[in-house]
């Protein structure tokens, strides 16, 4: 394991693309996690996981099964930000449709570990075993590898850029919502049209040397706390 981590450290320093770094981590999982026969890494794209690296076809197929079902250990690990260990040797109620698909492919155990950055899940490391149930040692080793996934993603210019674009788009949508709410409040309180309310917002922004969004948020707060 120590040698694997040393090699991964070199990979993270030298790989020019996120895909290559994630592929190396997935391969490391199959060689260092006890019982792991296949691995995949799903990264967050606009808040949803999408497979970015895999070591075997079965890993890709079972990732896709979960995306189609909108359910499974990978998605649960991502949504709940917690490790999910699924034993398929003994029948259970967890993820029944996914369990059937996994058993048909000879998979007996699944381990999904979230990679977290800034308190938010940005990826999951998903391990599949044909040998039996993953144990605590496997879970601990997978957690270390998931931390390397976080390092690889956080250092990736393309991922950071994509995340910035998504966050900016969300902020712009939130700002527009505030403007729309403030406009509606002015129309009711001032008994004016939408065009007139817009003019009032713009004039207040000029007079107070604030943005329209800031004026809108002030109007909303005054309405909220003045009641």
C-alpha positions in Angstrom: 0.0 0.0 0.0 2.8 2.4 0.8 4.4 1.8 -2.6 1.0 2.3 -4.3 0.6 5.6 -2.5 4.1 6.7 -3.5 3.4 5.9 -7.1 0.1 7.8 -7.0 1.8 10.8 -5.5 4.1 10.8 -8.5 1.2 10.4 -10.9 -0.7 13.3 -9.4 2.4 15.5 -9.8 3.1 14.5 -13.4 -0.3 13.7 -15.1 -1.5 16.5 -17.3 -5.1 15.4 -17.5 -7.7 14.6 -14.9 -8.8 11.5 -16.8 -5.3 10.0 -16.7 -4.9 10.7 -12.9 -8.3 9.1 -12.1 -7.5 6.1 -14.3 -4.3 5.6 -12.3 -6.2 5.7 -9.0 -8.8 3.3 -10.2 -6.1 0.8 -11.3 -4.4 1.3 -7.9 -7.6 0.2 -6.2 -7.7 -3.1 -8.0 -4.1 -3.9 -6.9 -4.2 -2.5 -3.3 -7.8 -3.0 -2.0 -8.3 -6.6 -0.8 -10.9 -8.4 -2.9 -11.3 -5.6 -5.5 -11.8 -7.0 -9.1 -13.0 -3.8 -10.8 -13.2 -0.1 -10.0 -14.7 3.0 -11.3 -14.6 6.7 -10.4 -17.6 8.9 -11.0 -17.1 12.7 -10.8 -19.8 15.3 -10.2 -21.0 17.0 -13.3 -23.6 19.8 -12.5 -24.4 18.0 -9.2 -24.7 14.5 -10.7 -22.1 11.7 -10.8 -20.8 10.6 -14.2 -18.2 7.8 -14.7 -14.8 9.2 -15.6 -12.6 6.2 -15.2 -13.0 2.4 -15.0 -10.8 -0.6 -15.0 -13.2 -3.2 -16.4 -16.4 -3.4 -18.4 -18.4 -4.7 -15.5 -17.7 -1.5 -13.5 -18.9 0.6 -16.4 -22.0 -1.5 -16.9 -23.0 -1.4 -13.2 -22.4 2.3 -13.0 -24.8 2.8 -15.9 -27.3 0.5 -14.3 -27.4 2.8 -11.3 -27.7 5.9 -13.5 -30.7 4.4 -15.3 -32.3 3.3 -12.0 -31.5 6.6 -10.2 -30.5 4.3 -7.3 -27.6 2.2 -6.1 -24.6 2.3 -3.7 -22.7 4.8 -5.9 -25.5 7.3 -6.0 -26.3 6.8 -2.3 -22.7 7.4 -1.3 -22.7 10.6 -3.4 -26.0 11.9 -2.1 -25.5 11.0 1.6 -21.8 11.7 1.6 -21.1 8.5 3.4 -19.4 5.1 2.6 -21.8 2.4 1.3 -20.8 -1.3 1.6 -23.2 -3.7 0.0 -23.0 -7.4 0.5 -24.7 -9.4 -2.3 -23.9 -12.9 -0.9 -26.7 -12.7 1.5 -30.1 -11.5 0.2 -31.3 -8.1 1.5 -33.7 -5.2 0.8 -31.1 -2.7 -0.2 -31.1 -1.7 -3.9 -33.0 -4.8 -5.1 -33.0 -3.9 -8.8 -29.3 -3.1 -8.8 -28.5 -6.2 -6.8 -30.1 -8.4 -9.4 -28.0 -6.7 -12.2 -24.8 -7.1 -10.1 -25.4 -10.7 -9.3 -26.0 -11.5 -12.9 -22.5 -10.3 -13.6 -21.0 -12.3 -10.8 -20.5 -9.4 -8.4 -20.8 -10.4 -4.8 -19.9 -7.1 -3.0 -19.8 -3.4 -3.8 -18.0 -0.6 -1.9 -18.6 3.1 -2.7 -16.7 5.8 -1.0 -17.3 9.6 -1.5 -14.5 12.0 -2.3 -15.3 15.3 -0.6 -14.0 18.8 -1.3 -15.1 21.8 0.6 -17.7 19.8 2.4 -19.4 18.7 -0.8 -19.1 15.4 -2.7 -17.2 15.8 -5.9 -16.7 12.1 -6.8 -17.2 8.5 -5.7 -14.7 5.6 -5.8 -16.7 2.5 -6.6 -15.3 -1.0 -6.1 -16.7 -4.3 -7.3 -15.7 -7.7 -6.0 -16.4 -11.2 -7.3 -14.6 -12.8 -4.4 -16.8 -11.9 -1.4 -17.6 -9.2 1.0 -15.3 -6.2 1.4 -14.0 -6.0 4.9 -12.9 -3.1 7.1 -9.4 -3.2 5.7 -10.8 -2.7 2.2 -12.9 0.2 3.4 -10.0 1.9 5.1 -7.8 1.5 2.0 -10.5 2.8 -0.3 -10.9 5.8 1.9 -7.3 6.7 1.4 -7.7 6.3 -2.4 -10.8 8.5 -2.3 -8.7 11.2 -0.7 -6.4 11.0 -3.7 -9.4 11.4 -6.0 -10.1 14.6 -4.1 -6.6 15.8 -4.6 -6.6 14.9 -8.3 -10.0 16.7 -8.9 -9.1 19.8 -6.9 -5.9 20.2 -8.9 -7.6 19.8 -12.2 -7.9 23.1 -14.1 -10.7 21.8 -16.3 -12.8 20.6 -13.4 -12.3 23.8 -11.4 -13.3 25.8 -14.4 -16.4 23.8 -15.0 -17.4 24.0 -11.4 -16.9 27.8 -11.5 -19.1 28.1 -14.5 -21.9 26.1 -12.8 -21.6 28.0 -9.6 -21.7 31.3 -11.5 -24.8 30.2 -13.4 -26.5 29.2 -10.2 -25.6 32.6 -8.6 -27.0 34.5 -11.6 -30.2 32.4 -11.4 -30.5 33.2 -7.7 -29.9 36.9 -8.3 -32.6 37.0 -11.0 -35.0 35.4 -8.6 -34.4 38.1 -6.0 -34.9 40.8 -8.6 -38.2 39.1 -9.7 -39.4 38.9 -6.1 -38.5 42.5 -5.3 -40.3 43.6 -8.5 -43.4 41.8 -7.4 -43.3 43.4 -3.9 -43.0 46.9 -5.4 -45.9 46.2 -7.8 -48.1 45.3 -4.8 -46.9 47.9 -2.4 -46.6 50.8 -4.8 -49.5 49.8 -7.0 -47.4 50.1 -10.1 -46.7 48.1 -13.3 -43.7 45.8 -13.8 -42.1 48.5 -16.0 -42.5 51.1 -13.2 -41.2 48.7 -10.6 -38.2 48.1 -12.7 -37.6 51.8 -13.0 -37.9 52.2 -9.2 -35.3 49.5 -8.7 -32.9 51.1 -11.2 -33.3 54.6 -9.7 -32.7 53.3 -6.1 -29.6 51.5 -7.3 -28.3 54.8 -8.8 -29.2 56.9 -5.8 -27.7 54.5 -3.2 -24.7 53.5 -5.4 -25.7 49.8 -5.1 -26.4 47.1 -7.6 -30.0 46.2 -8.5 -29.5 42.8 -6.9 -28.4 44.5 -3.6 -31.5 46.8 -3.7 -33.7 43.8 -4.4 -32.3 41.9 -1.5 -32.8 44.9 0.8 -36.5 45.2 -0.3 -37.0 41.5 0.4 -35.4 41.7 3.8 -37.5 44.8 4.7 -40.6 42.9 3.7 -39.5 39.7 5.6 -38.5 41.3 8.9 -40.9 44.3 8.8 -44.0 42.2 9.0 
